[in-house]
Amino acid sequence: MVVNYCRPLLKKKENVLLGKLWNLGVRYECYEVNDSKVVRNLSTRVVSDEEIQCLANGLDYGLIPKRVDKLMIASNIEQFYHRVTDITQHHKKFMNELKEAGAGAIVKSDVRVLNPKELTLAADLRSLTQSFLHKANEFRQQNNKLDCKEKNYRAILKKFREDDSIIITRSDKGRGIVEMNRQDYVNKMLTILNDSTKFSFLLEDPTIKTETSE
């Protein structure tokens, strides 16, 4: 309990000290040094050492979100519930009956009562979701205090996002990061797609036919 109580206070003090060091130019203390060799700059844009360090974390690196996306979480839980129950099949049956009966008609499948197992599962999922949201908010509040590293990374990523002249992607091999001029990237992609020895033009999308046949 003492550790949990003191951790936010220690973190706050650490952030204050790191912020002062950052203002004094002592920036290497704010984050561990990543391997800059994994980043290749093929663009005409000049990339600073700080930007290279940020990119060297990799494209899978993520900062702690400023807020919890409750709508996305609820959507994922609902999708999971649909998959483990027969609600999807019931919906298909309902739509077929409604289509045959016509709009505005009342059909047998219009009302569906959940069985005891489905009700229990729904209650358990709701309880787990509420617990997860509580823990996520608690974690976010304790750890999303912008220290110098997080603040710097957010500023760098914002600059990258606002620069439409470049594109940042993975290298063809390994987990390297490549920065290219956007137009060069588009030209290379068009060259590959226009290679008739590798790709051919289709008059229709076979994926749709495959999905409808299942």
C-alpha positions in Angstrom: 0.0 0.0 0.0 2.9 2.4 0.9 4.5 1.6 -2.5 1.3 2.2 -4.4 0.8 5.5 -2.6 4.4 6.8 -3.0 4.8 5.7 -6.7 2.8 8.7 -8.1 4.7 11.1 -5.9 8.1 9.7 -6.8 7.1 9.8 -10.5 6.0 13.4 -10.2 9.3 14.4 -8.6 11.2 12.5 -11.2 9.3 14.3 -14.0 10.1 17.7 -12.5 13.8 16.9 -12.2 14.0 15.4 -15.8 12.1 18.5 -17.1 14.8 20.8 -15.5 17.5 18.7 -17.0 15.8 18.9 -20.4 15.6 22.7 -20.2 19.3 22.7 -19.4 20.0 20.6 -22.5 20.8 17.4 -20.7 18.6 15.3 -22.9 20.3 12.0 -22.9 19.1 11.4 -19.4 15.5 11.4 -20.6 15.4 8.2 -22.5 17.6 5.2 -23.2 19.6 5.3 -26.4 18.3 3.2 -29.2 20.2 1.7 -32.1 20.1 4.5 -34.7 21.3 2.0 -37.4 17.8 0.6 -37.8 16.7 4.0 -39.3 17.4 4.9 -42.9 16.6 8.3 -44.2 16.1 8.1 -48.0 14.2 11.4 -48.2 15.5 14.9 -48.8 14.4 15.9 -45.3 17.0 16.4 -42.7 16.4 14.2 -39.7 17.7 15.2 -36.3 19.2 12.8 -33.8 16.2 13.1 -31.5 13.9 12.1 -34.4 16.1 9.2 -35.2 16.0 8.0 -31.6 12.2 8.3 -31.7 11.9 6.3 -34.9 14.4 3.7 -33.7 11.8 2.5 -31.2 10.1 0.9 -34.1 6.6 1.2 -35.7 5.2 -1.1 -33.0 6.1 1.4 -30.3 3.2 3.2 -28.8 2.8 5.9 -26.2 0.3 5.6 -23.4 -3.0 6.9 -24.8 -4.4 10.1 -23.3 -7.8 8.6 -23.0 -9.5 5.2 -23.1 -11.6 4.5 -26.2 -14.7 3.2 -24.5 -16.7 2.9 -27.7 -14.1 0.7 -29.3 -13.9 -1.5 -26.2 -17.7 -1.9 -26.1 -17.7 -2.7 -29.8 -15.0 -5.4 -29.4 -16.9 -7.0 -26.5 -20.1 -7.0 -28.5 -18.4 -8.6 -31.4 -16.9 -11.3 -29.1 -20.3 -12.0 -27.6 -21.8 -12.4 -31.1 -19.2 -14.9 -32.0 -19.6 -17.2 -29.0 -23.4 -17.2 -29.1 -25.9 -17.8 -31.9 -27.0 -14.2 -32.1 -25.5 -13.8 -35.6 -27.5 -16.7 -36.9 -30.6 -15.4 -35.2 -30.1 -12.1 -36.9 -29.7 -13.7 -40.3 -32.9 -15.7 -39.8 -34.7 -12.5 -38.7 -33.5 -10.5 -41.7 -34.6 -13.4 -44.1 -38.1 -13.5 -42.5 -38.4 -9.7 -42.6 -37.4 -9.7 -46.2 -40.0 -12.3 -47.1 -42.8 -10.6 -45.0 -42.0 -7.1 -46.2 -41.0 -3.9 -44.4 -42.9 -3.1 -41.2 -44.2 -6.6 -40.8 -44.0 -8.5 -37.5 -42.1 -11.8 -37.8 -41.6 -14.7 -35.4 -37.9 -13.9 -34.9 -38.6 -10.3 -34.0 -38.2 -11.0 -30.3 -35.5 -13.2 -28.9 -35.1 -14.2 -25.2 -31.6 -15.0 -24.0 -31.2 -18.4 -22.3 -29.6 -18.6 -18.8 -26.1 -19.3 -20.1 -26.2 -16.3 -22.4 -27.5 -14.1 -19.7 -24.7 -15.3 -17.4 -22.1 -14.7 -20.1 -23.4 -11.2 -20.7 -23.3 -10.3 -17.0 -19.8 -11.7 -16.7 -18.6 -9.8 -19.7 -20.1 -6.6 -18.4 -18.4 -7.0 -15.1 -15.1 -7.7 -16.7 -15.4 -4.8 -19.0 -16.2 -2.4 -16.2 -13.2 -3.7 -14.2 -11.0 -3.4 -17.2 -12.1 0.2 -17.8 -11.5 1.1 -14.2 -8.0 -0.4 -14.2 -7.2 1.2 -17.6 -8.2 4.6 -16.3 -6.2 4.1 -13.1 -3.1 3.1 -15.1 -3.5 6.0 -17.5 -3.8 8.6 -14.7 -0.8 7.3 -12.9 1.5 6.7 -15.9 0.4 9.3 -18.5 2.0 12.2 -16.9 4.1 13.7 -19.7 7.7 13.4 -18.7 10.3 14.8 -21.0 10.6 11.6 -23.1 6.9 11.3 -23.7 6.5 15.0 -24.4 9.3 15.0 -26.8 8.2 11.9 -28.6 4.6 13.3 -29.0 6.0 16.5 -30.5 8.2 14.6 -32.9 5.4 12.2 -34.0 3.1 15.2 -34.5 5.6 16.8 -36.8 6.0 13.6 -38.8 2.2 13.2 -39.1 1.8 16.8 -40.4 4.5 16.5 -43.0 2.8 15.2 -46.2 6.0 15.2 -48.2 7.4 12.1 -46.5 6.3 8.6 -45.6 7.7 6.3 -42.9 7.5 2.6 -43.4 9.2 -0.7 -42.7 12.2 -1.9 -44.6 11.8 -4.9 -47.0 13.8 -7.1 -44.6 14.1 -7.1 -40.9 12.5 -4.6 -38.5 14.2 -1.5 -39.9 12.5 1.9 -40.4 12.8 3.8 -43.7 11.9 7.4 -44.3 11.2 8.3 -48.0 9.9 11.1 -50.0 6.2 10.4 -50.5 6.4 10.9 -54.3 9.3 8.5 -54.6 7.4 5.9 -52.6 4.3 6.3 -54.9 6.5 6.0 -58.0 8.1 2.8 -56.8 4.7 1.3 -55.9 3.3 2.2 -59.3 6.3 0.6 -61.0 5.8 -2.6 -59.2 2.0 -2.7 -59.8 2.5 -1.9 -63.5 4.8 -4.9 -64.0 2.6 -7.2 -66.1 4.9 -10.2 -65.4 3.8 -10.1 -61.8 0.3 -8.6 -61.8 -2.7 -8.8 -64.1 -5.8 -6.6 -64.3 -9.0 -8.1 -63.1 -12.4 -7.1 -64.3 -14.1 -8.1 -61.1 -13.2 -8.8 -57.5 -13.0 -12.6 -56.9 -13.0 -12.0 -53.1 -16.7 -11.0 -53.2 -17.7 -14.1 -55.1 -15.8 -16.3 -52.6 -17.4 -14.7 -49.6 -20.9 -15.0 -50.9 -20.4 -18.6 -51.8 -19.5 -19.5 -48.2 
